[in-house]
Amino acid sequence: RVTENAKNSLASLKRQNPQLEPTLAIIQAHNDHLIQEANKNFAKEVGLRVIHICLPEGSTKDEIVSEILRLNEDPNVQGLALDLPESLYSSKVLNAVKPEKDVDGLSSVNLGRLVHGDVNDCLVPPTVCAVMELLEDIGGKTVLLVGAHGAQGAALQSVLQRQGAAVLSCHWRAPQLQSELCHADVVVFGSMKPNDVPVSWIKPGATIISCARDLLSEKRNSGQRNNPAAEKTVGSLAVAMRMQNMVKSMERWIQSQQYRKWDLHCLKLQPLSPVPSDIEISRAQSPKAVDVLAKEIGLLTDEIEIYGQTKAKVRLSLLERLKDQPDGKYVLVAGITPTPLGEGKSTVTIGLVQALTAHLNINSFACLRQPSQGPTFGVKGGAAGGGYAQVIPMEEFNLHLTGDIHAITAANNLLAAAVDARILHENTQSDKSLYNRLVPVVHGLRGFSAIQLARLRRLGINKTDPETLTEEEISKFVRLDIDPSTITWQRVVDTNDRFLRKITVGQANTEKGFVRQAQFDIAVASEIMAILALTTSLQDMKERLGKMVVANDKKGEPVTAEDLGVTGALAVLMKDAIKPTLMQTLEGTPVFVHAGPFANIAHGNSSVLADKIALKLVGEKGFVVTEAGFGADIGMEKFFNIKCRASGLVPSVVVLVATVRALKMHGGGPNVTAGAPLKKEYTEENLQLVADGCCNLQKQIQITQLFGVPVVVALNVFKTDSPAEVDLVCKIAKESGAFDAVPCNHWSAGGRGAVKLAQAVEKAANQKKSFKYLYSLELPIVEKIRIIAQKVYGAQDIELSPTAQSQVDRYTRQGFGNLPICMAKTHLSLSHQPERKGVPTGFILPISNVRASIGAGFIYPLVGTMSTMPGLPTRPCFYDIDLDPITEQVKGLF
């Protein structure tokens, strides 16, 4: 009956979860083959997979613990049981088993729950289950446990007492044993009965049960069922109960894999006035341990990789686990055309999720880009938000994080090295020499690697034996014939270093005169960074990395990373970087920090994978808030037309960030310069300047409406803004088509200062929306550029330089015409001229060049000149950054 029930339960689980293959591992350290056979037979009958780890007799506790720890971490093993000699059942061994895998129910965690009566949260040990199965109504009876000690004895005593029995316990050698046996209604032997304890001591009619792990004695006693003194043995029944426990464990495991409402402990904020520096605020808060945060939001132990105390990588396996979980609402934070100081999109993003989760009790996640070291040590400083709306610890956020940018740098530069090395080797070797080196003889055999076989197939050479290629086929295979003048793949470094904007490589004598002009870009401008942000899986990333075009050959055909044979190596360098990094806000709500592509030559949004994972974790009623780089005309347009196409995700709301300061600039106010004090127009009330500048806000609202998404304006309030100025902006925003417009004080008050914004976003997310892309991918490249220029920027038309036109023709001929467009344009104006504020009209948008990121999957036209390597100013941020050698605390970081 027990196995039949377990079998039916497991079959039901498998019907609901077809991929399920429940596996029970049993560690055995004795030579009793009967127990092993019994386990196998019962497991087979129930439908479980069982693996025996047979350790030699005489194995030590440390050896057993080592094996347990290995199986604890094996994701293919859901249950773990022990068949050991009595002497090895110590707390050290039993507690080494993870509670969630403990099908024997003997760990202290399981036992504690049992003793406390938390029966739904624990597994009753199989031997105890078997004893209870053999006993009938025992209410009011006296039960004597003899030789039942340790975890097993404690579990027996607890369960029997809960059934109303009076339970006594006695050792085999106790002087009162005979007396106790005479009075007991039920006797349970925890271990083998010594021969010097006669059956005559036992009260006539008493029930006798033996828990000894001896299947042979069970067989002997099975023929003596009419003997009232015969022992009932739990042996086989206990094994069956173990399998039943395994099925129960699987039911709980499947339940734990499902989404559940967060049990989030938010951190308290006590904002000070005046507001201290960002790093002082960050340091004054004590963040939760990241494994605690992970557990609170429903992540499983084997889904996180911890880096220190406050950050962890999240594994992509979570997407498979929660694939049937409905997504939450998807919110994009964009902005009006900013001043050079920035208008606080990151701060609004953090303030909004703090308000949603810590104050409105709604699951929410922020998804942010990882900042580059260049701006951190150059002009901008940190990028973790600010004031009482930031990611903590902010120094961890801004410095290295989990090394993703370093991985991108390594991968990018490996590919750059491969390009130049291949040109050198092809220029200095014959076809035969190249072939012998590319396909060497190893142990007397010559063989193609997998990536070489793929190249042969692309060339139309369907051969797998290196000895069968003709001379012509060998030449096609070994020669990429890269045209050095067409190389577009640059080296990168994550530092603002203006002297690397143009360099000469190949100066050493060993390079045999193959000198060429090249350049360094900043690491976040690498196409590999854009790929990381847009990829949807490890397989997708590998395919994208392989498609990256590094140059053209002398016939004008593209040469890819796959042609160079480096795809697999790039994927290996990026295997950890593909996992989003989990951090937290000042109020203890979760944040994903992942990817940080340049917002002009790339799309300037954090990763698709972080968004997808977050949308599953927040659940159907939760919110994922991510931000787009620069103004809505750049970051938001690219988010919708590029990122949403890659992800298939549909946005719910756009939050458009504005400041009175930026609006005054667009209304004709004086120049705003980073590092210089603001002019009085920005610190004194001036309603006319604000009203005139709202034209830019109105235009950005109209751009959002092109995509059919409701927009909520978040006015980031500064202490110099007057109530009349704030009211005027909100009034004009609503009149211009915004669903709502809300002043926000999160910088000085934390999440509490963004509660009204959170409520407005929640309402807007429930509005009917009709999201649509701005253009069809099937349109010609030039037509797609024109649509963006006219409908988004307000240009009269576009004008392509001869270089740009020839590049468009080339990409179209090479089959890349159906890719989305990623415009590279100044963020300081809707036009191509940074000094033109407000809403410029009647201008012709000049396209100086057109480039392609084929792996990332977009064409990027350059509007004017676009620097991909910032420079350090006269007084960089690093003057203020220092390390206390005693406390190891970072100072001066923003």
N, C-alpha and C positions, 0 to 999 in steps of 0.2 A: 504493500500500500504506500509506503514512504517513497520508494523509488518511482512508483507510478505517478504520484502527485508531483514529484520533482521533474519527471520527464514531461508531463503535460505543461507545467509552468514554463519550463525551458523552451518547449516547442512554441508556446505562445510568444515568448520573448523574441525568438528567432523569426517568427512571422512578421513581427513589427520592426525587427532590425535584421534584415537579410544578411548583412555583412558580419554579423556577430559570430565569433568563434571563441567561446569561453574556454579558458585554459587554466587548469589547476596544476600547480607545481607542488610536488611532495618531496621533501628532503628526508632521506632515510639513512640511518647510520647503524644498521644491524643486518643480519642475514636471514630474517624471517620472510621467506618468499610467499607465505600464505597471505600475509597482510598486503603485500605488493599486488598479488593476484586479485585479492578481494577489491582493492581500490580500483584496479583496471576494469574489472568486470562491472562493478556498480557504475563507474563513470561512463562506460560504454553503453550500459542500459539506459542511463539518464540522457545521454547525448553530449557529454562533456569530453573535452580533450584533456588528458592527464599526462604529465611528464614526471618521471621519477628521477631525482638526482640522488644517485646511490653513492654515499660517502663510505669509506672503509670503516669497519668496526674499530673503535678506539680513537675516532676523530675527536679533536678537542673542541671546547666551546667556541674558541676563537675561530676555528676553521668553519664551524657551522654558522656562526654569526656572519662571517665573510660571505658565505654562499647566500644567506638570507638577504644581505644588503644588495647583492647583485640582482637577485630576483625582485626585490622591492622596486628597483629602477627599470625593470624590463616591462615596457608598455604592453607586451603581448601576453603577459601573465596577470590574470585578474584575481587569482586566489592562491594562497600559500598555506601549506599544512606541514606538520612535523611528525615523523615517526622515528622516535629516538629512544635509547635506553633511559630508564627512570632517572639516572644520575645526571643526565644532561638537561632536564627540564628546569633550568634555573631562570630567574627573572631576567638575567642578562640576555639569555637566548630568546625567551618568549617575547620580551619587549623590543627585540630587534625587528620583529615582523611589523610592517606597517598596519595600523589598526584596520584600514579599509581593505586589506588583503587577508586579514586574519580569519580564515574560515573555521579554525578550531576554537576561536573565541577566548584564547587564554592570555592575551596581552593585558597589561594592567588597565589600559584604556577601556577595552571591551568588558573586562571583569568589573571595573568600577561602575560602568553604566548598568551592568546586570544587577549588582548589589544595590544600586540606588533606585532600581525599578524602572530604568529607561529601556524597557524591553524592545521598543520599536527602533532604538538606535544601536542595538548590540546584537551579536550572534551568541546564542546559548551553546556552550561546548557540546559537540556531538555525543560524547559519552553521557553527559547529563541528560540530553534529549532522549537517549536510548533508555536510561534508567527510568525516566518519567513515562516513557511509552510502555515499559514493562509493568509499571505499577498501576493498580486501579485506585479507587478513591482512598486517599491516605489522610483525609481530614481527621484530626484528633488522635491519630496513631503515633506511636513512638518509633522513630527511625534511628537506628544506630549506624554511624559511619565508622568502619574499622579500617585503619591503614589508608584512609583517604585524606591526603594532605596537600599542601600547596594550592595552586590556582584551581585545580580540579575539585579539591575538597571544599574550597570556599564557594565555588559555583554551585556544587551540589547542595551545600547547606542552605544557601540563599534561596534556590528554587524550591526546595522541599518546604522550607519555612513559609514561603509565599503560598504554598498549597495547603497550609494549615497543619502541618506535621510538627510534632515536638522532636527536635533533632538533637542527638547527643553524638559526641565524637570521642573516639578511643584509639590508642595505639595498640599494636599487636602484643606488646610486652607489658602493657599496663596491668597492675595487680587486680584492678576491679573488672577486667575484661569478662571473666566468667559470669559475674553477677549481672553486668549490663546485658550480656547476651541472653540471659534467662528471662529478662523482662521486655526485650525489644519485639515489636510486632513485625518490623522490617529490618533486615540486616543488609547493608550494602558494603561489600568488600572492595576497597579501593585498589588493592593489589593482591597478588597471589597469596592464598591462605596457607600459613605454615602447617606442616603435618602434625605439630604438637597441640593444635587447637581442635579438639574432637567435636564432631557434629552434635553429640549428646548435650553439649553446653547450650545449644540453641533452643529457644522456646518452641515447643511443638506447635505446628501450624504457622510458624513465622515464614514470611517471604524472604528468600535469600537471593541476592543479586550480586554477581561478580563483575567488576569493571576491569579485571586483569586483561591485558592485551594478548590473550592466548586463544587463538582460533581452534587449536587442537582440542583443548578442554571443552570448548563449545560443541565440537563434534561428538566427543565422548558422552557429554551430558544429554545430547539430543535424544538418546535412546532411553532415558530414565525419566520421562515426563510424568509418570504416575507416582514417582517417589516424592513424598511431600518435602523431604529434606534436600532434594536436588537443587543445585544452584541454577538460576537463570543467568546466562552469560550475555553481555551486551555486544561482544565482538563484532559480528557481521552487521548488526543493527546500527552500531556506532559508525561503521564505515558508510552505511546508507545515509545516516543522518548527516555525515560530513558532506556528502554530495548534495543533500537538501540545503545545507548551509551555503554551499557554493552557489546554488541557484538563487537563494535569497540575496547573497552577496552581489550576484550579477544584476538582480532587480534593482538593488540600491545603487550599483555602479551606473546603470543606465539612467536612473533617476538623477544622479549627481551630474551626469553629462548634459541634462536638459537645463534650459535657462531657468533661473529663479530670481525673484525680486532681490535687489541688493540689500545687504545688511551693513550699511556704510556708517562708520563712526566719523563724523565730520570734526575738524579741528576748530576750536574757538578762536576768534579774532578779537583783539582789543585795540582798535585803531587809535593812534596818537595824533595830536595836533600841536604844532605843525607836523606834517608827514615826514618821517625820517627818510634816509636814502634807501634805495631798493635793497642794497645788500644788508643794511642794518635790519630792515623789516624781515628779510629772508632768514637772517641768522637768529632773529628773536623767536621764530616759530620752530617747534620741534616736529619734524615730519614723522609720519608713521613708517615703520619698517615696510619695505616694498612688498614682502611676502604677505604681510597682513592686509595691505591694500588689495593685492591680487586675489586673496581669498574672499574679501568683502564683495568684490565685483563679479565673483563666480568663476574665476580662473582655477584650474586644477593644478596640483603640485607639479605634474610633469609638463605643464604648458608654459612655465616660465623659466628663464635662465637669469639668475640674480648676479648683478654687477654691483658689489658693495652693498650698502644698507638702503639706498634710496632709489635705485633704478634697476630695471630688469628688462630683458628681451622677452617678447611674447612669441611663442611658436605658432606657425601657420596652421598646424593641425587643428587648432580651435575652430577654424572656418568649416572644416569637415564635420566636427562634432555638432556645431550649431547650425548646420546648413538648412534645417527645417524651421529655424527660429525666425519669425518675421522681423524685418528691419525696423529701426526707430526712425525718427524724423531727422532730415538732413538739412543743416543750416549753414549758410555761407556768410562769413563776415567780409565785406568789401568796404571800399571807401570812396570819398570824393577825391578829386585831384589834390594831392597833399602838398604841404609846404616841405622844404628840405628837412624839417624837424620830425616829420611823420605825425599822424593824427591819432595814433593809439589803437590800431586794429587788433594787435595782439592783446592789449590790455582789456579791450571790450570783450574779446573772445573768452579770456579767463574770467573776467567779472561776470559774464553771462552764465557760464557753467557753474560758477560758485553760487550764483543766485538760484539757478534751477535746482541744484542738488542740495546745497547746504541750507537753503531757506524755503524752497517750495517742495522739497522731498521728491523731486523728479529725477530719475536716472539721467545723467548727462556725461558726455565725454568731450574734452577739447582735443583737437588734432592739430598740432603745430609743426612748422618746419624747424629743422635743426639749424642754429645760426652758424655762419662761417667764422673761422678764426680771424679772417681778414678784417671785417668791420669791428669785431670785438676788440682788437688791438689797434684799429685804425681810427675811424671817425665816430661810428655810431655807438659803440659800447655794447652792452648786453641786449638780448632780444627775448627775454623771458616774461614779457609783460612789464608791469611796473606798479609802484605803490603797493596797495593792498590787494592787487589783482595780478599775481604773478605765479610762475612755476618755481617750486623749491626742490632742492637747494639751487639757487640761481647760479652759483659758481660751477656746479656740476653740469647744469644745463648748457652753460656757455663755453665750457672748456672740455674738449675731447668727447664728452658724453660716453657713448659705448664704442667709439672708434669708427663709425660708419664713413665719415669723410676721409679718414686715413685709408680705409679699405678701397674707397673710390679712387683716391690718389694713386694707390699701388696698382690697381687694375688699369687705370687710364695710362699710366706711365709704362706698364708692361707692354701694352699694345703699341704705344709710341716707339718703344725700343724695338719691337718686332718689325715695325714698318721700315725703319732705317737699316736694321740688320739685314732684312730680306733684300733691300735694294743693293746693299754692299755685296752680299753673297752672289746674287744673280749677275752683278757686273764683273765679278772676278772669277767665276767658275763656268765650266762647260756644262751642257745639259747632263752629261753622264756623271760628272762629279757631284752636281747638285742632287741628282737622283740617288746616288750611292749614299749621300749624307742624309737626305730626307727619308729614305727608306733603307736603313742600314741592315746588314746581316747580323743577327743576334743568335748565338749558339747554332750557327750553321744555317739559320733560316731567315728569310726576308719576308716581312709582313707589313701591310698597311695598318695604320691606326684607324679608329672609327671615324675621326674627323677627315682623314685623308680619303677614306672610302666615300664619304659624303661628297667631297670635292670631285672625285672621279665621276660620280653619278651626275653632278651638276654639269660637268663637261661632256656628258653623253658617252662616257667610257664605262661600259658595264662589265668590268673585269675585277677580280679580287686577288688574282695571283700576280705579284709584282714582276715575275719573270716573263709574263706574256704581253707586256705593253710594247707597242712598236716605237720606233725612234720619234715619230711625229707625236704619238700619244704621250711619251715621256716629256717631250718639249712643252706640250700644252699643260701638262700636270705641274712641272717644276717652275715654269716662268709665269709670274704674276705681271711682269713688265710694267711696274708702277711708274707713272709719269711724275717725277718729283715736283714739278710745278703745280700739280693738282692736289697735293697732300693737304687735307683739311684737318687731320688729327693732330692736336697740339699736346704738349706736355702740360701738366698742371701742378700747382702748389697752393696750399691754403693760407697764403699770406699776401697782403697787399704789397706787391714788389714791382714798381713801375719800370725798373731796369730790365725786366724780363719780357716786356711787351714786344720787343724785337731782338732776336739773338741769332747767332750763327752757330750751327752744329757741324761736327765733322772736322774740326781743326787739327786733331791729333794726327801724327804720322801714320798711325795704325789704320786710319780710315781712308788712306790712299787717295786723298784729294777729293773725296765725295762730300764737298762742302755745300750746305744750303742754308738759306734764311728760314728761320722758324720763330716760334714765340711760345711763351707760357700763358695759360689762362689761369684764373683762380679756380680752385678745385670744384667749387659748386657750379661752375659753368660747364663742366664736363658732361658730355651726352650720357655718360653712365649714371650720373646723378638724376638726369631727367628720366632715364629708364627705370631707376629705382623708384621714382615717384609714381610712374604710370603702370608698372607691372602688376599682374594679378596673381602670379604664382611663380614658383621656382622654375618650372618648365617654360613659362612665358618669358621670364627674365633671360633664360639661356637662349631662347630663340631671338629675342630682341638684341642681345649682345652680339650674336652671330651676324645679324643683319646690318650692324653699324658700318657705314661706308667711310673708309679712311682716305681714299684717293680714287682717281680713275687710272685705268691702264692706258697704254699709248694708242689704243683704238677708241678710247672714250667710254669704255665700259666701267661700271663701278667695281672697286676692289673692297671686299668686306673683311671683318675680323674672322669670319668663318674661313675665308680663303687663306688667311695667314695661319690657320690652325690653332688659334689662341682662345677660342670660345670657352672650352672646358676649363682652362686655367683661370679665365676671368670669372666664371661662375663660382669656382672654388674660393677665390678671393672675396666674393660677394655673398657667400652662403650665410654668414651671420648678419651682414648689413641688411638683408632683406626682411629681417624680423623687426617690427616696431619696438620702440623703447617706451616702457611704462614709467611715468613719474606722477607727481601730484601737485595740486594747487596749494596755496596758503591755507585753504580751508579743508584740505585733505580729500578733494575730489580728484578723479583720475584724469590723466593727460597722456596722450600718445605723442611722442616727438619722433618724427621720421621723415627723412629726406629734406633737402633744402635747395631745390633748383633755382638758378638765377631767374628773376622775375621779368627780365627783358628778352634775352636770347632763348630762354626756356619758358615754361608756363607758370613758374612761381607759386606752386601749390604743394602742400605736403602730400604724403603718399596715399594712393588708392587703397593699398592693403590696410593701412592704419584705419582709414574710414570704414572699410568693409568689416573689419574685426570689431571696431567700436559700435557700429550699427547693430551687430548681433548681440553684443554684450549689454547694451542699454535696454533692449527689448522694445516691443511695439509702441509703448507710450513714452519711451525715452527720446533724448535728443543728442545728436552728434554735431558739434559746432567746429567748423574748420575755417581757416582764413585764406584769402587770396592776396597775393602781393600787389603793392601799389594801388592805384585807383581802380574803380570798377571797369573803366574803359580798357584796362590791360589785364589785371589779375582775374576779374570776374568773367570777362569775355573768354579768356583762355580756359578758365575752370569749366565753363559750360561747353564750349566747342571742342576742347581737347580732353580734359580729364573725365568729364561725364560720358564722353563717347567711349573712352578706354574702360571705364568702370561699369557702365550700364546703370549707374545710380541716378535717381531723379531728385533734385533739390526741392525742399519744402518752402524755405523762406530765405530771402537775402536781408542781412542786416547791413545797412549802409552807414558807415561811421563818418560823422562830420564834426568840425570844431568851428567855433565862432572865429577863431584866429585865421583858419584857412579861408573861410568865407569872406572875411574882410580883405584878405590878400586878393581873392578873385574879384572883389568889388572895386579894386583900384588902389588898395593899400600899398605902402612901400614894400620893398624887397624884404624877404625873411631869409636870414643867413644863419647857418649852423654856427654856434659859438659866439655870435654877436648878440648884444642885448636887443630885446624887441622895442620897436618904436612906440611912441605914446598912443598911436592909433589902435594898437593891439591891446593896450592895457586900460584904456578909457572907453566908456560907452560911446558907440557910434552906430546908430540904427540904420543910417543911410548906407554906410559901407556894407553892413551885414545884408541889407535888402538887395543891394546891387550884386553882391557876391553869390546870392542864393541861386543865380542862374546856373552855376556849376552843379549845385545840388539837384536842381530840377532836371538838368541834362542827364546826370547819372541815374536818377530815378527812371527817366525815359529809357535809358539803355537797359536797365533791369527788366522793364516791362516788355522789351522786345522778345525776351525769353519766356514770358508768361508766368513769372514767379512773383508772388507778393513780396513787397519790400517794407521793412520797418527801419526808420531812421533812428540811429542812436547818436544823440548829441553828447559828445564827450565834454563835460563841463569843466572849465578851469576857474580858479578862484577870481580871476579878473573879469569873468563874463558877468554882465548884469542880468537880473531877472527879465528885464524887458527884451534884451537881445536873445535870450534863451527862448522866451515865449514866441518871439517873432519867427525864429528858425522853425520851430515846431509847427506853427500855424501855416507857414509857406509850404513846408514839406507835405503836410496833409492835403493842402489845396492842390498840390502838384501830383497827387496820385499815390502817395505813400499810404499803406494800410494804417500806419500809426507813426508817431514821432515822439521819442521819449528822451528827456534829459537823464544823464547817467553820472553817478558820483562814485563809481567803484574804485577809482584810483585812491580816493581818500577814505572810503568806507567799506571796501571789500564787496562781497556778494550782496550785502544788504543795500548797497547803492545802485544795484542793477536789477532789483526785484521787479520794478515796473517794466523794464525792458524785457525781462524773462516772461512776464505775463502777456505782454504784447506779442512776443514771438510765439508763445504757446497758442494764442488765439489765431494768429496769422497762419500757423501751420495747419490749422483745421479748415482754412479757406479752400475753395475749389481752385485748382491751378491747372494750367494747360501748358506744361513745359514744352518748348520746341527749340531746336537748334537754329542758329542764325542763317546757315547756308547748307546746301547739299554737298557732300564730298565729291559727287560726280561732276560738279562744275569745274571749268578750267581754273588753274592756279591764279591767273591774273584776275578772273572774275571774283574769286573768293576774297582776294586782297581788296578789290574795289568795294565789295559789300561791307567789309569791316570798316574801311576808310570812310565811306559815306554814311552808313547807318550808325556806326558807333562814334567815330571821331568827329563827324560833321564836315568832312572834306568835300570839296566840289568834285574832285576827281583824283586819280593817281597818275604818276609819271615814272615809268621805269627807265633806268639808265641802260645803255647798250649791254653792259655787263650783266645787269639783272635780267634783261630779256633773254640773253643767251643761256643763262643758268636755268631760267624757267623752261626754255625749249629743251635743254638737256635733261632736266628732271622728268619732264613730260615724256620724252623719248625713252628714258630708262624705266618708265613704268611707275613713277612716284607721284603722278598727277592727282591721285585720289586721296592724298593725305590732307588732314586739317592744317590750318595756317596758324603760326605762332609769331605774331608781329613783334619785332624788336624796335621799340620806340621809347623816347623819353617819357618818364612817369610824371614830369612836372607840368605838363600841359596836355590838353586833349589833342593838340596839334603836334607837329614835329619840332616846334620851336619852344624851348622851355620858358622863355620870357612871356609868351602869349598866355595870359590867364583868362579866367572866366570861361566863355564858350566861343572860341574862335570860329569864324565861318569864312567861306569863299576861298579857302586855301587849297593848293594842289599838293598832295602828299607825295614827296619824292622817295622812290625805292632805289637805293644806291646799289644794293646787292641782294641776292637770294641764296640762302644756304639750306641744307637739309640735314635733319637728324633722323635717319631712316630707322634706326633701332628704336628710338623713342617714339617715332611715328608722326613727325610733323615737318612741314617746310617753314623756315623762318626768314622772312624778308627783313632786311635791315633798312630802317628809315633814318637816313643820314649815317653818321659814323657811330659805332657802338663799342665802347671799351669793355673787354672781357677780363681786364686785369686792373683793378683799382690801384691807386697809389696812396702812400702814406702822406698825411698833411705835415706841416711844419712841427706841430705839437700833437703827436698821436696820443690816443688813450693810454698807451703803455706807460706814459710818465706817471700815471696815478695808480698803476697796478703793482701790487707788492705782495710778498708772502711773509708772514710772521714765522720766524724759524723755530720759535718755542711751541706755539699752538698749531702751527701749520695752516692758519686761517688766511684766506685770500683777502686782500684789502683793495679798495678803490675800483672794484669792478662794477661800474655804473652806480 
